[in-house]
Amino acid sequence: MRHYLDLSDAEIAEAMRVRQSTVRSMIARALARLLRELGEHA
């Protein structure tokens, strides 16, 4: 949502009905997984 819709953490949190800290941790976990997956295929 952040990159595709250009939304801030606050806007994502409101849309998902979660706290901003939850949004940030979800993004961090997703990015870590993406980097791990890409690293396995490089």
C-alpha positions as CSV (number, residue, x, y, z in Angstrom):
1,M,0.0,0.0,0.0
2,R,2.8,2.3,0.8
3,H,4.4,2.1,-2.6
4,Y,1.5,1.2,-4.8
5,L,-0.9,3.8,-3.4
6,D,1.7,6.2,-2.0
7,L,0.1,6.1,1.5
8,S,1.8,7.1,4.7
9,D,2.0,4.7,7.7
10,A,-0.8,6.7,9.3
11,E,-3.1,6.3,6.3
12,I,-2.3,2.6,6.1
13,A,-3.0,2.2,9.8
14,E,-6.3,3.9,9.4
15,A,-7.3,1.8,6.4
16,M,-6.3,-1.5,8.2
17,R,-7.6,-0.3,11.6
18,V,-4.3,-1.0,13.3
19,R,-1.7,1.1,15.1
20,Q,1.1,2.8,13.1
21,S,3.6,0.7,15.0
22,T,1.9,-2.4,13.7
23,V,2.1,-1.1,10.1
24,R,5.8,-0.4,10.5
25,S,6.6,-3.8,11.9
26,M,4.5,-5.5,9.2
27,I,6.5,-3.6,6.5
28,A,9.8,-4.4,8.2
29,R,8.9,-8.1,8.3
30,A,7.7,-8.1,4.7
31,L,10.9,-6.3,3.5
32,A,13.1,-8.8,5.4
33,R,11.3,-11.7,3.9
34,L,11.6,-10.2,0.4
35,L,15.3,-9.6,0.8
36,R,15.8,-13.2,2.1
37,E,13.8,-14.6,-0.8
38,L,15.7,-12.5,-3.4
39,G,19.0,-13.5,-1.8
40,E,18.2,-17.2,-2.2
41,H,17.7,-16.7,-5.9
42,A,20.6,-14.4,-6.7
